[in-house]
Amino acid sequence: MKAVALAFGCVLVLGGAGAGWVYWHLDHNIRSVDIDGALGDDRPVKPVAAAASPSASASPSSEPVEKGVLNILVLGSDSRTGKANKALGGGDSGGARSDTAMVVHLDADRSAATVVSIPRDTLVERPSCPTESGGTTAVAYNVMFNSAYSVGGPVCAVKTVEQLTGVRMDHYLEVDFAGFAKIVDALGGVDVTTTEDIDDDLSHLHLDAGDHHLDGEQALAFARTRHGIGDGSDLGRIKLQQQLVKALIGQVSADGLLTDPARLYKIADAATGSLTADTGLDSLTELSGLARSVSGLSADSLKTVMMPVVRAPSDGNRVVADEPEAKELWESLR
């Protein structure tokens, strides 16, 4: 989002036909899904502060920015659609699951943010969800959280999260395997520090404990690895994912992007080309507006936590929300 905002600013400064083409290209990269239209009013109530009207600006160089608290569901999809995703995912299936799920909570003044990871192995009640064909999916009990995306796509993922948390998701963003790797490569890689050796044949990641500079494919493996660390569960992987999020924020915030237009365009092209967004964030202007509002956020002002969970009584390989701690966490984000 920060890279998109920088690119948008450069377009406005440059002006002319070339800049117009750049804007058109980046804007049309973004795929869209109408979450609000599909779910209607059967959703948690939006807090008054988050429902405030966007601020108006007379300046041609700025765009509306939503005010108040915002909660954004960010999914990493393990889609095998397309040659690049199949190669990175290691599978031939055309289906997809939400391999990574994070609720990003932005404070009203945008001075801080909280990222809450939801383990994909969490057993939940999956609600009935509308389908593209006009029908609905059946309610399912004690099923894995990431099955919601498999059976009903982004709409069902959002509805399941809202039922699980009681928190309305104001926006939705999704990135797939290939898109994530391209973003990291466009940034020139990302620096991480591992506190233990990682040896995972399934994700093809082998790292000694210490400092590492990862390219896109390695960063993707870092975000997906689970069998080579800790107890081999999804909980250990979440810690790596949260570490990677902070490292990437630091990378994007580093100086030098504005002085290298070619690199900036490459980053923005990779970012917009990898995104699926709800209809409130499916344009370069809207993404840039939100990005400008969080331009002051740094890795230090970002808190990463995981939804409190305990082992599921019915299956030792799965987890369930740990109450009342989980409920208290979600209440703090409303």
C-alpha positions in Angstrom: 0.0 0.0 0.0 2.8 2.4 0.8 4.5 1.6 -2.5 1.2 2.2 -4.3 0.9 5.6 -2.6 4.4 6.6 -3.6 3.7 5.6 -7.2 0.4 7.5 -7.3 2.3 10.6 -6.0 4.8 10.3 -8.8 2.1 10.0 -11.4 0.5 13.2 -10.1 3.8 15.1 -10.2 4.8 13.8 -13.7 1.5 14.5 -15.4 1.1 14.0 -19.2 0.1 11.1 -21.4 2.8 8.8 -20.0 1.7 9.3 -16.5 -1.9 8.7 -17.6 -1.0 5.4 -19.0 0.9 4.4 -15.8 -2.1 5.3 -13.7 -4.5 3.4 -16.0 -2.2 0.3 -16.0 -1.8 0.2 -12.2 -5.4 0.9 -11.6 -6.5 -1.9 -14.0 -4.1 -4.4 -12.3 -6.3 -4.6 -9.3 -8.9 -7.4 -9.2 -12.2 -6.7 -7.3 -14.8 -8.5 -5.3 -18.1 -7.0 -4.1 -18.1 -8.2 -0.4 -20.7 -5.6 0.7 -23.1 -6.5 -2.1 -22.9 -10.2 -1.5 -23.3 -10.1 2.3 -25.9 -7.2 2.6 -26.9 -6.2 6.1 -26.4 -9.6 7.7 -23.1 -8.5 9.4 -21.8 -7.0 12.6 -22.7 -3.4 13.1 -20.0 -0.9 12.0 -18.9 1.4 14.8 -20.0 5.0 14.5 -16.4 6.2 14.2 -15.6 3.8 11.4 -18.8 4.7 9.6 -17.9 8.4 9.4 -17.9 10.0 6.0 -14.6 10.3 4.1 -12.9 13.6 4.5 -13.2 15.9 1.5 -10.2 17.7 0.1 -10.0 20.5 -2.4 -6.5 19.6 -3.3 -6.1 17.8 -6.6 -3.1 15.9 -5.2 -5.0 14.2 -2.4 -7.9 11.8 -2.3 -10.5 10.9 0.2 -9.3 9.0 3.3 -11.6 7.0 5.5 -11.5 8.2 9.1 -12.0 6.3 12.3 -11.1 2.7 13.2 -10.7 0.3 10.3 -10.5 -3.5 10.3 -9.1 -5.1 7.2 -9.0 -8.8 6.5 -5.8 -9.7 4.7 -5.6 -13.2 3.2 -2.7 -15.0 1.6 -4.2 -17.4 -0.9 -2.5 -20.7 -1.8 -4.1 -20.7 -5.2 -2.5 -23.0 -7.8 -4.2 -21.1 -10.7 -1.7 -20.0 -13.3 1.7 -21.5 -14.1 3.6 -19.3 -11.6 1.3 -20.2 -8.7 1.5 -23.9 -9.5 5.3 -23.8 -9.6 5.5 -22.0 -6.2 2.7 -23.9 -4.6 4.0 -27.3 -5.6 0.5 -28.6 -6.6 -1.7 -29.1 -9.6 -5.1 -28.3 -8.0 -7.1 -25.4 -9.4 -8.6 -24.8 -5.9 -7.4 -22.5 -3.2 -7.4 -22.0 0.5 -6.6 -19.1 2.8 -3.1 -20.2 3.7 -2.6 -17.0 5.8 -5.3 -14.9 7.5 -4.6 -11.6 9.3 -7.0 -9.0 10.7 -5.3 -5.6 10.4 -6.7 -3.2 12.9 -5.9 0.5 12.3 -6.3 2.9 15.2 -8.6 5.9 14.5 -5.7 8.4 14.3 -3.5 5.9 12.4 -0.7 6.2 14.9 -0.6 2.4 15.6 -1.9 -0.8 14.2 -2.5 -4.3 15.5 -2.3 -7.4 13.3 -4.1 -10.5 14.6 -3.3 -13.8 13.0 -6.0 -16.5 12.8 -4.5 -20.0 12.6 -5.8 -21.8 9.5 -6.2 -25.0 11.6 -8.8 -23.4 13.9 -12.0 -25.3 14.1 -15.0 -23.0 13.5 -18.7 -23.0 12.6 -18.7 -22.0 9.0 -21.9 -20.0 8.2 -24.1 -20.4 5.1 -22.5 -18.2 2.4 -23.8 -16.9 -0.9 -22.3 -18.3 -4.0 -21.6 -16.8 -7.4 -24.2 -19.0 -9.0 -26.9 -17.5 -6.7 -27.2 -20.3 -4.3 -25.8 -20.8 -0.8 -23.4 -23.1 1.0 -24.5 -25.2 3.9 -23.6 -24.4 7.5 -20.8 -26.6 8.7 -19.6 -27.3 12.2 -16.1 -28.1 13.5 -14.4 -27.5 10.2 -11.1 -25.9 9.6 -11.1 -22.1 9.2 -9.4 -22.0 5.9 -12.2 -24.2 4.4 -14.4 -21.1 4.1 -12.3 -19.7 1.3 -12.3 -23.1 -0.4 -16.0 -23.4 -0.6 -17.1 -19.8 -0.9 -14.1 -17.6 -1.8 -13.5 -14.1 -0.3 -17.2 -13.6 0.6 -17.4 -16.7 2.7 -13.9 -16.0 4.3 -15.1 -12.5 5.4 -18.4 -13.9 6.7 -16.7 -16.6 8.6 -14.2 -14.1 10.2 -17.1 -11.8 11.1 -19.0 -14.7 12.8 -15.9 -15.9 14.6 -14.9 -12.4 15.8 -18.0 -10.4 16.0 -16.0 -7.6 14.3 -17.1 -6.1 11.0 -14.4 -6.2 8.3 -14.4 -2.8 6.6 -12.1 -4.0 3.8 -10.6 -7.1 2.2 -7.2 -7.6 0.5 -5.8 -10.8 -0.9 -2.5 -11.7 -2.4 -1.5 -15.0 -4.0 1.7 -17.0 -4.1 3.2 -15.6 -7.2 2.2 -12.0 -6.4 3.8 -12.1 -2.9 7.1 -13.4 -4.4 7.1 -10.7 -7.0 6.5 -7.9 -4.4 9.5 -9.1 -2.4 11.7 -9.4 -5.5 10.7 -5.9 -6.6 11.7 -4.6 -3.2 15.1 -6.2 -3.7 14.5 -8.9 -1.1 13.9 -8.8 2.6 16.2 -9.3 5.6 15.2 -11.7 8.4 16.9 -13.2 11.4 16.2 -16.8 12.5 16.8 -17.9 16.0 16.9 -21.6 15.1 17.8 -23.7 12.1 15.0 -24.2 9.6 15.1 -27.4 7.7 11.8 -28.0 5.8 11.9 -30.2 2.6 8.2 -29.5 1.9 8.6 -25.7 1.7 12.1 -26.2 0.2 13.6 -23.9 2.9 16.9 -24.6 4.6 18.4 -21.9 6.7 20.9 -21.9 9.5 20.1 -19.7 12.6 21.2 -16.2 11.9 20.8 -13.3 9.5 19.5 -13.9 6.0 18.6 -11.9 2.9 15.7 -13.6 1.2 14.5 -13.3 -2.4 10.8 -13.6 -3.3 10.7 -17.4 -3.5 12.6 -17.8 -0.3 10.4 -15.3 1.5 7.3 -17.2 0.4 8.9 -20.4 1.7 9.7 -18.6 5.0 6.0 -17.6 5.3 4.8 -21.1 4.5 7.2 -23.3 6.4 5.9 -25.2 9.4 7.5 -28.7 9.5 11.1 -27.4 10.0 10.5 -25.3 13.1 9.1 -25.8 16.6 6.5 -28.5 16.9 5.7 -28.4 13.2 2.3 -26.8 13.7 0.6 -23.8 12.1 1.3 -21.8 15.3 5.1 -21.8 14.7 4.6 -20.7 11.1 2.5 -17.7 12.3 5.4 -16.4 14.3 7.5 -16.4 11.1 4.8 -14.7 9.1 4.5 -11.9 11.7 8.3 -11.4 11.7 8.2 -11.2 7.9 5.4 -8.6 7.9 7.5 -6.3 10.1 10.6 -6.8 8.0 8.7 -5.9 4.8 7.3 -2.8 6.4 10.8 -1.7 7.3 11.9 -2.5 3.7 9.1 -0.4 2.1 9.7 2.4 4.5 13.5 2.6 3.7 14.8 5.7 2.0 15.5 5.6 -1.7 12.2 4.6 -3.4 11.4 8.1 -4.6 14.8 8.5 -6.1 14.4 5.4 -8.3 11.3 5.8 -10.4 11.9 2.5 -12.3 12.2 0.5 -9.1 9.1 2.3 -7.7 7.1 1.4 -10.7 8.2 -2.2 -10.6 7.1 -2.4 -6.9 3.8 -0.8 -7.6 3.2 -3.0 -10.6 3.9 -6.1 -8.6 1.7 -4.9 -5.7 -1.3 -3.9 -7.7 -1.0 -6.9 -10.0 -1.1 -9.4 -7.1 -4.1 -7.8 -5.3 -7.8 -8.8 -5.1 -9.6 -6.1 -3.1 -13.2 -5.3 -2.0 -15.0 -2.6 -4.0 -13.9 0.1 -1.5 -10.2 -0.5 -2.2 -10.2 -1.6 -5.8 -8.7 1.5 -7.4 -5.4 3.1 -7.3 -6.9 6.3 -5.8 -8.6 4.4 -3.0 -5.6 2.3 -2.1 -3.4 5.4 -2.2 -5.7 7.3 0.0 -5.7 4.6 2.7 -1.9 4.2 2.3 -1.3 7.9 2.9 -3.3 7.7 6.1 -0.9 5.1 7.4 2.3 6.6 6.0 3.5 7.3 9.5 3.3 3.7 10.7 6.5 1.9 11.2 7.4 -1.6 12.3 7.7 -0.3 15.9 4.1 1.0 15.9 2.8 -2.4 14.6 1.7 -4.9 17.2 1.4 -8.5 16.1 -0.5 -11.1 18.1 -2.3 -14.4 17.5 -5.8 -15.2 18.3 -5.7 -17.1 21.6 -6.2 -20.8 20.9 -6.0 -24.2 22.7 -5.8 -27.7 21.3 -9.2 -28.9 20.1 -10.5 -31.7 22.4 -11.8 -33.6 19.4 -8.5 -33.5 17.4 -5.0 -32.9 18.8 -3.9 -31.6 15.4 -6.4 -28.7 15.4 -7.1 -25.7 17.7 -10.1 -23.8 18.9 -10.5 -20.3 20.2 -9.4 -20.0 23.8 -12.3 -18.2 25.7 -12.8 -15.8 27.2 -9.4 -14.4 26.1 -10.2 -14.6 22.4 -13.5 -12.8 22.9 -11.8 -10.0 24.9 -9.2 -9.6 22.1 -11.8 -9.1 19.4 -13.9 -6.8 21.6 -10.8 -4.5 22.0 -10.7 -4.1 18.2 -14.3 -3.0 17.7 
